[in-house]
Amino acid sequence: MRLGRFRWLALVLLLLAGCGFFRRAPPRSVGGPIDLNTASLDEVEQLPGITPSMAQRIVAGRPYNDVDDLVDRKILSNREYQRLKNRVAVRKSEPKKSGS
């Protein structure tokens, strides 16, 4: 009797897996372009076509003055840059004013 229950449970689990019930959550989508100077390594890795090593190079290359710096500094190829150019931005930070 116990073996029959086990087979039934195994069949149910296989059916659920086949229907995609146990799929991983899709990568979270970013609402707008991410700032290359402030994004976390995890956020950079979520960009389309970006591998963990590419993300590490992007983070290590900070600060950026413009998104084109990714290609100019040879951090990404032009082809890689074209895939994500609309999903990244560089926000200029205000220079700190010295108090007198």
C-alpha positions in Angstrom: 0.0 0.0 0.0 2.8 2.4 0.9 4.6 1.8 -2.4 1.4 2.8 -4.3 1.2 6.1 -2.5 4.9 6.8 -3.2 4.3 6.1 -7.0 1.2 8.4 -6.9 3.2 11.2 -5.2 6.1 10.8 -7.7 3.7 11.0 -10.6 2.1 14.1 -9.2 5.5 15.8 -8.7 6.6 14.8 -12.2 3.4 16.3 -13.6 3.9 19.5 -11.7 7.5 19.8 -12.8 6.4 19.2 -16.4 3.9 22.0 -16.2 6.5 24.4 -14.9 5.2 24.6 -11.4 8.8 24.5 -9.9 10.4 27.0 -12.3 12.7 29.6 -10.9 11.3 33.1 -10.7 12.2 35.1 -13.8 14.9 37.7 -13.3 13.4 40.8 -11.8 12.9 43.5 -14.3 14.4 46.9 -13.8 11.9 49.7 -14.0 14.1 52.1 -16.0 17.7 52.4 -17.0 20.1 51.5 -14.2 22.9 53.9 -13.3 26.2 52.2 -14.1 27.9 54.2 -11.3 25.5 53.1 -8.5 24.0 49.8 -9.5 24.9 46.7 -7.5 26.7 43.8 -9.0 23.5 41.8 -8.9 21.6 44.6 -10.8 24.3 44.7 -13.5 24.1 40.9 -13.9 20.4 41.1 -14.6 21.0 43.1 -17.8 20.4 41.1 -21.0 23.5 39.2 -22.2 25.7 40.2 -19.2 27.7 37.4 -17.7 29.0 37.5 -14.1 32.5 38.3 -15.4 31.2 41.1 -17.6 29.2 42.5 -14.7 32.4 42.5 -12.6 34.3 44.4 -15.3 31.5 47.0 -15.5 31.5 47.5 -11.7 35.3 47.6 -11.5 35.5 50.2 -14.3 33.6 52.9 -12.3 33.2 55.8 -12.4 31.7 56.5 -15.8 31.2 59.8 -17.4 29.0 58.4 -20.2 27.6 55.1 -21.2 29.9 55.1 -24.2 32.8 54.7 -21.8 31.9 50.9 -21.8 33.1 50.6 -25.4 35.7 53.4 -25.2 37.5 51.7 -22.3 37.1 48.3 -24.0 35.0 46.9 -21.1 32.3 45.7 -23.6 32.5 45.2 -27.3 30.3 47.4 -29.5 28.0 44.4 -30.1 27.6 43.7 -26.3 26.9 47.4 -25.7 24.2 47.6 -28.4 22.2 44.9 -26.5 21.9 47.0 -23.4 22.4 50.6 -24.3 18.8 51.5 -23.7 18.8 49.8 -20.3 21.8 51.7 -18.8 22.5 55.3 -17.9 25.1 57.4 -16.2 23.8 60.1 -13.9 26.2 62.9 -13.3 26.6 63.6 -9.6 26.7 67.1 -8.3 30.2 68.2 -7.2 30.4 68.5 -3.5 30.5 72.1 -2.3 33.1 72.9 0.2 31.7 74.8 3.2 33.5 78.1 3.9 
